[in-house]
């Protein structure tokens, strides 16, 4: 028996748990509150995509197959092949049957339908990624074929990472969702409810909390809550998470509370603790709530009557992944792109370096909401403590830091702490392309296990970047992405079009910037998003300042995306296909010589960007404004010392050759003996393993106790070589 059941409703990611319930369970542990968590989505997926699941699926579809498409008929006719292979394929995608990769790749093993008709160039895509990834891609297409069959013949709302998403997108009215919930439960609903009932019977919770991060989880959350209300009327039900945090802040439709007793906003730790005290312990003389909608006297009330303040990030505990079926998640590769596979391939422990965003100025972002607005970094040592705890619990060394934008200074300290503890981890995160990411910092991040970063280039236009208040320029982005790329860290760029006041010329020029960034090799991945105005962003709050006219509706339920008219009256939607098609080819490393006009079936202006613009940006001397208090850090092994005798005009003296042996290459530098001896002592003082924090000013002062002209020494050829590999100025 547990007091609280935490649920992520179908569906989110297939390869790793969405972290919200793990964060909440970790917090509840610190309060001694018993809880159980489940990812209902992965349990439903593994039940459907099994031998028994497919047998039932094909059985119930036999009546609808008569009027189905040629593709669905093919899948149905090959049903015995799917039933025979499904368990082996699922085990392979769960990393339990790696030898199957050879059979999958050899052909004539998996049944193939329409998803296989448009295969990428497999030699290009997987020549460097390997047989396992190629097999995962084929297995993913196989599952997507089955998904297409389910959508056509069984349940039109099905999707691997979302369910009935259209019902939650911009649902200003609750009517459509409410109407769907009055219908008979769907095939997926029935499986979800069956699994949920078994879990509730086993743990007998008093409070069930649904974490709903996305519109694609919303319908299932309501359907499951409806079942609990009807079957277990004594259980109280709450909803929180990303969707209510952004969409339900103006909730007015009383029918929502036919399904849920409470809807909480923003950080969930204190709201859930108070619900627990109200429901399970009755500790409070008067019920206290934190940012909670509830029903009183048939009216929706927003209660925030507790004197308690939210917990600090140091107080919320370590995410706890126990209860979750970690061995059931499947690694899929939908797109043949190494960076894209990070989102869907492999299991990642999710952590946060800092709550909120340290920049907090972007005009398209929800910076008025607490999840962005309240910035609170966590100490590097505590972050790495949590990493070690999670490694011990999950046996997984991969981490995805899910920050809005990870702070460079904190990333540096986390990297140093990882290296000091000799941890072997793989990690990636979201960043801003700011000047702090020098080549030296990127080297340190790579040494600590960072493999990739994603960040917003957005519109690739300096005028629009300034209007966004992004705080970067295209030139700066090019230089920073070069620093990451040259140190072996992959870079993904979020790209945007249709920003208010954006002209057709600026869209074309933005595409040209992106083309050059890919051609020169400093970007490896990207994705175009059409601008969407949200109610809580500076643009949504002050639309007149950005030349847009909002089309407000009567908000009774969800309120986030706001329809608008751009005063330029440009139809940005028509650029979608051309932008995405060109980017797809650029990511494959091809078609850089195509005219931009070739990507569009309507006339566009010629670009005004110089064909060598990005190359010229990278040729410039970069002033990263290194401060005298910048920290000196030595990474790698101490050198092997060799004495060299030098003779000139009858005078003999000794020089020191420092031989550095790296993991993949060796190099050496030669210095006068006394300077070499001094430098060896400095390596020990400023080693990444030392607790000393030696600054450039301190290093210079120490040098000048023994020698003259530090600048001449610091910019000498031997020191330049050292700074390229081992001696970092951070």
Number of C-alpha atoms within 10 A of each C-alpha: 14 15 18 26 24 23 23 26 28 31 30 24 20 23 24 25 24 19 20 22 27 24 20 25 27 20 23 21 16 12 12 8 15 14 21 21 23 23 24 21 25 28 20 23 21 16 16 18 21 20 18 13 18 20 16 12 19 21 11 14 16 13 11 11 21 11 10 15 12 12 17 23 18 17 22 20 13 14 18 15 15 24 18 14 16 21 16 16 28 22 17 21 27 20 17 14 13 14 11 17 20 13 12 20 19 10 10 9 12 20 17 20 21 16 17 14 9 7 12 13 11 11 11 13 18 19 12 10 14 11 15 19 23 22 25 23 25 23 25 22 24 21 20 19 20 22 19 21 27 21 14 19 23 21 18 15 18 23 19 17 16 22 26 22 19 16 21 23 18 16 20 23 20 20 15 13 18 16 9 14 16 10 8 9 15 16 15 20 18 15 18 23 21 12 14 20 15 10 15 18 11 11 15 16 22 19 23 24 25 29 27 26 22 21 23 27 26 28 26 28 22 21 24 22 25 20 18 22 18 11 11 16 11 12 17 21 23 23 28 24 22 18 23 26 21 23 25 22 20 16 22 17 16 15 13 19 18 12 21 24 19 22 25 27 23 19 20 23 18 22 23 24 18 21 22 18 16 17 17 14 11 13 12 11 7 10 15 18 25 26 18 23 24 20 17 9 6 9 12 17 14 20 16 14 13 15 9 12 8 14 13 12 16 13 10 20 19 24 24 24 22 16 12 20 15 18 14 20 25 26 27 26 25 18 17 21 18 19 19 17 17 19 19 19 22 20 24 24 25 23 20 19 25 23 23 22 21 17 18 19 19 18 22 22 20 24 20 16 15 16 19 20 17 16 14 15 20 15 16 19 14 16 21 18 14 17 24 17 15 22 15 11 12 16 11 17 18 20 22 20 19 18 19 22 24 24 19 19 13 16 19 19 16 21 22 22 21 24 20 15 11 11 15 12 18 17 20 21 22 21 18 23 26 19 16 18 23 21 23 22 22 26 23 26 28 19 19 23 20 24 21 22 21 20 21 21 24 23 28 24 19 17 13 18 19 14 17 22 15 22 16 18 19 23 18 17 24 23 26 24 28 22 20 26 19 15 18 16 21 21 22 21 22 15 21 19 26 22 22 25 17 18 16 18 14 23 24 22 22 24 24 24 25 24 24 21 22 21 20 14 15 23 23 23 21 24 16 17 16 15 17 19 25 20 24 22 20 21 23 26 16 15 18 12 11 18 15 22 14 19 9 12 11 8 17 17 23 23 25 26 18 17 18 16 13 20 13 13 10 15 10 17 11 12 20 15 14 17 22 16 12 22 23 18 13 22 20 18 14 14 15 15 8 10 12 20 15 12 17 17 11 9 8 16 13 13 19 11 15 13 13 11 15 24 17 11 16 16 9 10 7 12 7 11 8 13 12 12 14 16 19 25 27 23 20 17 13 16 17 11 16 12 12 14 9 12 9 7 5 6 7 10 11 14 19 19 19 20 16 19 15 13 7 5 7 9 13 16 17 19 17 14 16 13 16 18 14 13 15 14 11 18 21 15 18 22 23 22 18 14 10 14 15 18 19 17 15 16 17 17 12 14 18 12 8 10 12 10 10 15 9 10 16 13 12 11 13 15 17 14 15 16 19 12 17 22 20 23 19 22
